[in-house]
Amino acid sequence: MNATNSPSGTASKSTIQANAQSRYEVTRDDLPLHCPMPGMSLWDSHPRVYLPIEDSGEERCPYCGAIYVLKDQS
């Protein structure tokens, strides 16, 4: 995943604070995508929900409202 707590909204492989951002950029390496993601510090902040981002390129978590954007959509 490419999400950090930086102002640019891109991520690193370090622990990510859950619900700290409203937009996360992800890559195909993060698929299948689910929220919260494994690197999030509060991985149990809500039930895991899988998000079908492959076709749309963008999905919103129905629990926390976080938006995930597929960076390398082909």
C-alpha positions as CSV (number, residue, x, y, z in Angstrom):
1,M,0.0,0.0,0.0
2,N,1.1,3.5,-0.6
3,A,-0.3,5.5,2.3
4,T,1.5,7.5,4.9
5,N,0.4,10.2,7.2
6,S,2.2,12.7,4.9
7,P,0.3,15.7,3.4
8,S,0.8,14.2,0.0
9,G,-1.4,11.2,0.9
10,T,1.1,8.6,-0.3
11,A,1.9,5.6,1.8
12,S,4.9,3.8,3.0
13,K,5.3,0.2,4.2
14,S,5.4,1.3,7.9
15,T,2.4,1.2,10.2
16,I,-0.4,3.4,9.1
17,Q,-2.8,5.0,11.5
18,A,-6.3,3.8,10.7
19,N,-9.0,6.4,9.9
20,A,-6.3,9.1,9.9
21,Q,-6.8,9.9,6.2
22,S,-9.8,9.9,4.0
23,R,-7.9,8.9,0.8
24,Y,-5.3,6.1,0.3
25,E,-3.4,5.2,-2.9
26,V,-3.0,1.5,-3.4
27,T,-1.3,-0.6,-6.1
28,R,-2.1,-4.0,-7.6
29,D,0.3,-5.5,-5.0
30,D,-2.3,-4.6,-2.4
31,L,-5.0,-6.7,-4.0
32,P,-7.3,-8.1,-3.0
33,L,-8.0,-4.9,-1.2
34,H,-9.7,-4.7,2.2
35,C,-10.3,-2.1,4.8
36,P,-8.7,-1.8,7.2
37,M,-5.5,-2.8,5.6
38,P,-2.9,-5.0,7.3
39,G,-0.4,-2.2,7.9
40,M,-3.0,0.0,9.8
41,S,-2.2,0.3,13.5
42,L,-5.9,-0.1,14.4
43,W,-6.5,-3.1,12.1
44,D,-9.6,-4.0,14.2
45,S,-11.2,-0.5,14.0
46,H,-14.2,-2.0,12.1
47,P,-15.0,-5.4,10.5
48,R,-12.8,-6.2,7.5
49,V,-14.6,-5.5,4.3
50,Y,-13.2,-6.4,0.8
51,L,-13.4,-3.6,-1.8
52,P,-13.8,-4.5,-5.5
53,I,-11.4,-1.8,-6.8
54,E,-10.1,-3.7,-9.8
55,D,-12.7,-2.5,-12.3
56,S,-13.6,0.9,-11.0
57,G,-10.2,2.1,-9.9
58,E,-11.7,3.8,-6.8
59,E,-13.8,2.4,-3.9
60,R,-15.1,3.8,-0.6
61,C,-15.2,1.8,2.6
62,P,-18.8,1.5,3.7
63,Y,-17.8,1.6,7.4
64,C,-15.2,4.4,7.8
65,G,-15.7,6.2,4.4
66,A,-12.0,6.0,3.4
67,I,-11.5,6.3,-0.3
68,Y,-9.0,3.9,-2.0
69,V,-7.6,4.8,-5.4
70,L,-5.8,2.2,-7.5
71,K,-2.6,4.0,-8.6
72,D,-1.5,1.7,-11.4
73,Q,-4.8,0.8,-13.0
74,S,-4.3,-0.7,-16.4
